[in-house]
Amino acid sequence: KSASGSVYLIKSDKGYWLPGGFGYTSNKAEAGRFSVADMASLNLDGCTLSLFREDKPFGPGKFLGD
């Protein structure tokens, strides 16, 4: 799969971004998923991106970089 089709979680010092970037959560299951196109207009200074592996069910250990 190309990077452009990948889905990411965004984490800042306040927690994972909620869908649409409207707030924060400490729970990965509640975190929003953002495409590269979604992130193009966001200020990601100081944020960490975690690649979500869409090819596996959601759950612990399904994020690259953990």
C-alpha positions in Angstrom: 0.0 0.0 0.0 1.3 3.5 -0.8 2.0 6.1 1.9 -0.8 8.2 0.4 -3.3 5.5 1.3 -2.0 5.0 4.8 -3.9 6.1 7.9 -2.2 7.7 10.9 -2.9 8.7 14.5 -1.6 12.1 15.7 -0.3 12.5 19.2 0.7 15.7 20.9 1.7 16.4 24.5 -2.1 16.6 25.3 -2.8 13.2 23.9 -4.1 11.6 20.7 -6.1 13.9 18.5 -9.8 13.1 18.3 -11.5 12.7 14.9 -11.3 16.0 12.9 -8.7 17.3 15.4 -11.4 18.4 17.8 -9.9 17.6 21.2 -7.7 15.0 22.7 -7.8 11.5 24.3 -5.4 9.2 26.0 -7.2 6.2 24.5 -5.9 5.0 21.1 -9.3 3.4 20.4 -11.0 6.8 20.5 -8.3 8.6 18.5 -9.1 9.9 15.1 -7.5 8.4 11.9 -6.0 10.9 9.5 -4.9 10.4 5.9 -1.9 12.2 4.4 -4.4 14.4 2.6 -6.1 15.2 5.9 -2.8 16.2 7.5 -1.7 18.5 4.7 -3.6 21.4 6.2 -2.8 20.7 9.9 -0.1 22.2 12.1 1.8 19.1 13.2 4.7 20.9 14.9 5.7 18.8 18.0 3.3 16.0 17.1 4.1 12.3 16.7 2.5 10.2 13.9 1.7 6.5 14.4 0.9 4.5 11.3 -2.3 2.5 11.8 -2.2 -0.9 10.0 -5.5 -1.2 8.2 -4.8 -4.8 7.2 -5.2 -6.1 10.8 -8.1 -5.8 13.3 -7.9 -2.8 15.7 -6.2 -3.7 18.9 -3.0 -3.7 20.9 0.2 -3.9 18.9 -1.4 -3.0 15.6 0.4 0.3 15.4 3.8 0.7 13.8 6.2 2.5 16.1 4.8 1.2 19.4 
